[in-house]
Amino acid sequence: MTTTQDTQDFAAYVASLPRVLAGAAVLLRDEDGRVLLVEPNYREGWALPGGTIESDEGESPREGARRETAEEIGLDREPGRLLAVDWVKGAGRPPLVAYLYDGGVLGADEVAAIRLQESELLSWRFVPRGELTEYLRGSLGRRVPAALDVLADGSGTAELEDGHRVR
């Protein structure tokens, strides 16, 4: 039998555990292989469609990637396979675990259907691989090419730390 004290002790134990942030995104491409990037209005630089996983609500990384993509660009697509998992250290914040899923190739009809979430995003564009580092900062600028490599060579999920391949 569980007592109130047991429940309180467990809650205190859970509250004492280290914190980790979690985010999920999708890697969408056009028919020319360019990557879809979005421009947030709340920070510098560009990003992929995605965002914070609502883990307190029981949301999984895959569910978060799908929800965030639907919210941000208006396309509700089931994410494909997991391409990369990145452990990103942070200054002034807990570490982040970033999940990156294959979003597939968008056809002309889907590209025409993109609708930005204007409360968070300023614009979107397709960017060729060779120009990604001009738009993507830090670990994200390394994570996306690693995911593109996984797609190109058919290898398994890339394990990354701060965007650098570990395995």
Buried (B, 14 or more C-beta within 10 A) or exposed (E): EEEEEEEEEEEEEEEEEEEEBBBBBBBBBBEEEBBBBBBBEEEEEBBBBBBEBBEEEEBBBBBBBBBBBBBBBBBEBEBBEBBBBBBBEEEEEEBBBBBBBBBBEBEEEBBEEBEBBEEBBEEBEBBEBEEBBEBBBEBBBBBBBBBBBBBEEEEEBBBBBBBEBEE
